[in-house]
Amino acid sequence: MIRWMVLCLGLTLSPLRAEVLPGADAPDLRQAVEAWRAGEEAVALPALALLAGQGNDAARLMLSQIDTGPAYGGAWLAAQDRAARIALMRQPGGISGQSWLDAAGGDLAATWRRLLSADAGPEVVLDFARMGEARAATFAARTLARRQTPGLGTALTAAPDLPAYLARFAGGTWRPEADDPGFLPLTATCTAICGAEAPACTSAMAEALRGDLHMAGPPVAALIPVQDWAQSPVGQAAALRLVALSGWRGEGPACLATALAPLR
């Protein structure tokens, strides 16, 4: 399923290698991820925290992305006090704990750490894309664009098989195509909340994200392929939170406005 998603993004890659995300195939890890995908935070997050403490690199990366992605936290996590949240989401150290990203092994975690360094270059964007991590690639391109990283557009333009969703960061233009996998979370969310008005809802959500559809994707695509994420309660809730956090005040169907109202 991961390989199918990567091919849809316009890349020709080998299947996910073990060193990209060690620990991803551990049964306890898979159970915790599935529980989180189903919206069972009270079960999933303590399980992920336990696994992270035991050295599972996939759990460490997953927690780091949930912790830093404001759209990923649900009602149960929001209800925890500061100390409980730190204990769940971070490794011990300092006043507020330390991100599990610092301790996570594997190529994907290492690429996230490279992005966070001040001297990160355009190759970070391309490396995320080659791993099939479209959200990470989009986030990285956004980050480097804000930093005014020299050579970003030139490097992306020169990259062979650049995914279409990164074209605008290369100085080009991109109009989202209906078959782009980035639409899946938006379409599934709008189908669930708007029924027959789903197309208008999807268009409005895409407008709110300013074309960066893949920002509504899973925290770690190697653990939750976008097709599965789109159909999950947590994926649809995250898509709505992301739109609410964008500050968008454009026109959309009443069903979308109703769903967004409690989140603003």
N, C-alpha and C positions, 0 to 999 in steps of 0.2 A: 504494500500500500504506500509506503514511503517512497519507493522507486517510482510508482505511478505519479505521485504528486510532483516529484522532481522533474520528470519528463514533461509534465504539463507546464512547468515554469520555463521551458525552453532550454533546459540544460541536458547534456548527455554525460551522465556520471555513472560511476560504479556503485554498487549497493553500499549502504552505510557500513563503514568499517568499525570494528570493535573499539579502536582507540579514539574514535570520535566521541563516544559517550559510554565509558565503562560503567557497568552495573545496570544498564538499561534492561537487560533480559532477566534480572533477578525476579523470581516469582513474587516476593514480598513487595518489591518496588512496583511491579505491574499492578498488583492489587491496590496499592495505595494511590497510584495514578488514576486507576479506573474509579475508585471511590471519590476522588477529587473531581474528576470529570462529571460524575453523577451529581455533584453538588453536596457531597457528604463531607464537608470540611472538618467537622468534629472527629471524624474517623481518620480522614486522609492526612491532615496536617500533622497530628501527633505521630502517625506512622512514618511519614516522610522525615520528621525530625529525628526519630529514633534511628532510622536507616542512615541519615546524614551523619549522626554521631558515631555510627558503627563503621563509617568510611565509604558508604556507597556514593560514588561520584555523580550518578544520575540524580539521586535524591538531593544532593547538595546544589546542583545546578537548577533543578526544578524549584527548590525553595528560594533560591536567590532571585529567580525571575518573578515568582509570585510576590515576593517581598518588595521588589522595586517597580512592579507594574500595578499602578493604582486601580486599573480596571479588573484585576484578577481576584481581589479580595471580596469575599461574600459577607453576609450578615453575621455569621458565627464568628468569623475572624475579627470583624469590626467591633464586636461586643466584648472582646478580650481586653483586659487592661494592658497598659504599656509593658509591664514586666512579663506577663504571660505571652504577649505577642513576641517580644524579644526572645524569650526562651524557646518558642515554637519555630521562629523563622530564621534565627541567626545562631552562629556558633559563639561560645563564651569568649569574652574579652572586651575590655574597655567598658565605658558607661552604657553604651547602647548595643553591645555585642558587635560582632564582625560578620560581614556577609559570608555565606557559605561559598560564594564564588571564589574567594581567595584560596580555599582549600580544595576545590573541585579539580579532578584530573580529567584528561581527555582533550582532544583538539577543539571541541566546541567551547568548552569553558576557557581554554587558553585564548581563543579568538575573542571572546567577550573581554578578557583582561587586557588584551591588546587594544581594543577599542577604547577602554577607559584610560589608557595612557595618553599623555599630552602629544606624543609624536606619532600617533596612529595615522596610517596612510590609507589610500583608496583600496589597497589589497585586502583590507579587513572586510569591506563591503562584498568584494568578489568571493572571498573565502566563505562567508556566511551563505551567499547565494549558491555556491557549489555544494554546500552541505544540505541544501534544500530548506534552509531556515529563512524563509521569505520575510517574516516579521523582523528578525534580527538584521537582515540585510537592509531593509527599509529604514529601521531605526538607526543603523550605522550610517547610512547615506545622509539621513536628516542631521545626525550629530556632526558629521564632518562638514556638511554644508554650512551649518551654523558657525562652526569654527573657522570657516573660510579656508579650509585645507587646500594648499596649493596643488594643482594638477588633478583635482577630483574629477572634473568633467572630462579632461583629456584621457585619463586612465580608464574611465568607464567606457568612453567612446571607442577606445582601442581594444577593449576586451572582446574576445571572440564569444559569440553566443550570449551576449548580454541579455538577461531577462527583460521582457518588455516593461515590467513594473518599475525598473530602475532607469528607464530611458530619460525621464525628465531631469534626473540628477546629472545626466551626461549632456545637458544643454538642449535636449530634444523635447518633443512633445509626446504625450501619450493620452489617448482617450480610452478609458477602461472598456475592454471587450466583454461581452456577456458571458463568455466561457472562461474568463480568468478565474482560477481557483480562489482568488482573494474575495470574490463575491459570495462564496459559499456561506460563511458565517452570517453575512448580512441577509442573504436570501432566506436562510433557514429561520433566522430571528423574525423577519418580517412575515413569513408564512405563519409562524406560530402566533403572532400578535395581531396581524392585520387581515388574514384570510385573502379575500379577493382583491384587497388593496395592497397586497404585497409588493407588486412592481413599483408603485409610487413610493412606498416605504423604503424599498431598497435603494432607489435613486436618491432619496433624501439622505439616507445614512451615508451613501457614497460621497455625496456633496459635503456632508459634515466632516468626513475624514480627508477632504481635499484631495481625493484621488488616491491616497495611500491606503488602499483597501487592506493590504496585508498587515497593517497595524492591528487589525481585529483578529489576527490569527492566534494560534496557541502559543503559550510561553516557550515551549520546546517542541518543535514539530517532529523531532526524532522520537519523542515519547507519545505525542498525540497528533497523528496526521490530521490535516485540516478538514478532511471529510468527516472524521469522527468528531472533531472539535465542534464543527458547525451544528451537528445534531445533538449536542450535549446541553444540559441545563446551564452549566457554568460558562460554556462558550457563548450562548445566547445572552446570558446576563452580562457577560464581559463586553459584548458588542454594544449593548445599550449603555453601559456605564462609560464606555469610551466616547460615544457620541455626546453623552451628557457632559463629560469632562472637557470636550472640545469647545464648549461655549457656543455651539451652533445655535442660531435662532432663525434659521431659514424656514421656508414653507415645507410642510409635509402633511400627510393624512392625520386625521384626528386620533387614530389608533396609536400612531407613533408618539404623538404628543402626550397621550394618556400614559403610555409606558415609560416615558422619560420624566414625567412630572415628579414622581417620588425620588428621583435620583438627583434632582437639581436643588 
